[in-house]
Structure formats: C-alpha cells, structure tokens
Amino acid sequence: MTDFQTVTYSTNNQVAMIGLNRPETLNSFDTQLRLDLLAAIEYANNDENARVVVITGEGRGFSAGHDLGSGYGDHDSIEETILKEYQPFMEAIGSSDKLYISAINGAAAGIGASLALMCDLSVMADDAYMFFAFAAIGLVVDGGASYHLVRRLGYTKAVELVMEAEKITAEVCLSLGLVNKLAPASELRVGAQQWAEKLAAGAPLAQKYNKQLLKAAMQSDLNSMIAMEAEKQNIADATEDFKIATEAFFKKEKPKFSGR
C-alpha cells in the first residue's frame, strides 16, 4: 500500500522517497500523519525496490513539529501520544536494515527536528533551519532529541541549544555536525536522490551490519565492539556480495551487489 492520506511515497532507482504531506500546516504532526508515516516507513523497510529511504517535507517546510491544535489525538496525555504514536516510527527507522536520509527543507522544528536527527544521514537546504523550540513554550525536548544532541554535540553545547531555543541556520547545523551536507534549496530533492542512489549501489548487507555496529558503538566498550565486529565480519565474509566484490576488484570492474 502506497496510498496514504498525509504522506507521499515513490520509488526510483532503488530509492524510496517519503514526503510528509500536510503542507497547509508546515507538515506538523497530527494523529493521521503519525500513523501514515509509520505505515510508510514499514512499507519502505519491506520494499524490495528500495535500498535507501529519503524522508522530506512537501511544500515549504520539513515539519513544524507537533500540531498543538490536535491535542493528544486519541490519547489521554502527551506521554501516551509520544510512546504510542511517535516512538514507533522513530524505532522503525533506527532498527531498519536500510539507510535513511532526511532531506530538510524549510523548518525542522520540535519533534520534526527530532525526526531529521533520527535518520542515519541528513542533507539540508541552505535556507533551512532547525528549531528546538520546546523550552521557549515551557516544554522539554522529546522524540529522542536529547539522545541525539548530547551524542553529537556533547553535554554543554546541547544544553546551550536546548535552553536558548533559537533557530539554528543550515550553516551552523553543518558546522556542528547535525547534518552531513548542504544543498541549494532548489536542488535539495534532486541532491538527496542522487546521494541516495550512490548509497543504494553499495552492498546492502554490509550497510546493514555497519549500521548495527555504529549504533552499538555509541553505548558499548572497545572489547565488546571488537568481538561484535568479528562476528559480523564472519557473516559478511560468507556473503555472495563479498565474492562479487572480490572478483570485480581483480577484474578492475565496479561490483553489482545482489544483497545476498
């Protein structure tokens, strides 16, 4: 199923493109968008035509965050809404075997910024910005923002950004390591597609295991990581993709990976 009410979905050259599609609200999250995004991510994770997934926003912005006018949706508290409707799609990205790229256009605010940081890689329009506005309206960061900000920036810089609650320009996001690349706003989606296609030409199983290793490394010790690397390397060594790449190396050709 790719017919969603508040999300667009398409595939091209082994890249799935998911677009948050409530442009009249700058793609702020209501219940329907939360449910549609989870469904789209789950579909992409099982889509044989997609090796890399891009998430972006339709219209003028990536996402303005939680739709304050929608309240808690079908739940009794914001805690329930976060745990039952936001956390599932965040976890579906983090646990996916595939690489996710956020292509950030316009504003990525509140939990919209958390979504952008949840992706493995990010490209940002040169006129876009992130806005961790929670403290400015008497709230705390959510959607995993505290986890990502402290690990990327360190405690003191994360405190500064969260407490000041000011817009963070694309140039500053790049300098801080919150995003990987910038692109002219008019070329953002094309640039994200091209980057995703380049990654999609890589070895899917190696990307899967490397993603698992790098995520584990954020919370583990050296000896544990050496052991985990050895385990995954043993698996990768037996794949068809490794044999294909080895043969291509000696023939001085570019490998075409099968994902097996």
URWO-V265194 format. One record per backbone hydrogen bond with DSSP energy under -1.0 kcal/mol. CO is the residue of the C=O (numbers start at 1). NH is the residue of the N-H. If there is no record, write none. Layout:
BEGIN
<<CO:NH> <CO:NH>>
END
This chain:
BEGIN
<<2:4> <6:21> <8:19> <10:17> <12:15> <14:51> <14:52> <15:12> <16:54> <17:10> <18:56> <19:8> <20:58> <22:25> <22:27> <23:26> <26:64> <29:67> <30:34> <31:35> <32:36> <33:37> <34:38> <35:39> <36:40> <37:41> <38:42> <39:43> <40:44> <41:45> <44:47> <47:50> <52:16> <53:101> <54:18> <55:103> <56:20> <63:109> <65:29> <66:68> <67:70> <68:71> <70:73> <72:75> <77:81> <78:82> <79:83> <80:84> <81:85> <81:86> <82:87> <86:90> <87:91> <88:92> <89:93> <90:94> <91:95> <99:53> <100:121> <101:55> <102:123> <104:125> <105:62> <106:129> <107:63> <108:131> <109:112> <110:114> <111:115> <112:116> <113:117> <114:118> <121:102> <122:180> <122:181> <123:104> <124:183> <125:128> <128:170> <129:108> <130:168> <131:110> <131:133> <134:137> <134:139> <135:138> <144:148> <145:149> <146:150> <147:151> <148:152> <149:153> <150:154> <154:158> <155:159> <156:160> <157:161> <158:162> <159:163> <160:164> <161:165> <168:130> <169:173> <170:174> <171:175> <172:176> <173:178> <173:179> <181:124> <183:126> <184:187> <185:188> <187:191> <188:192> <189:193> <190:194> <191:195> <192:196> <193:197> <194:198> <195:199> <196:200> <199:202> <203:207> <204:208> <205:209> <206:210> <207:211> <208:212> <209:213> <210:214> <211:215> <212:216> <213:217> <216:219> <221:225> <222:226> <223:227> <224:228> <225:229> <226:230> <227:231> <228:232> <229:233> <230:234> <231:235> <232:236> <233:237> <236:239> <239:243> <240:244> <241:245> <242:246> <243:247> <244:248> <245:249> <246:250> <247:251> <248:253> <260:240>>
END
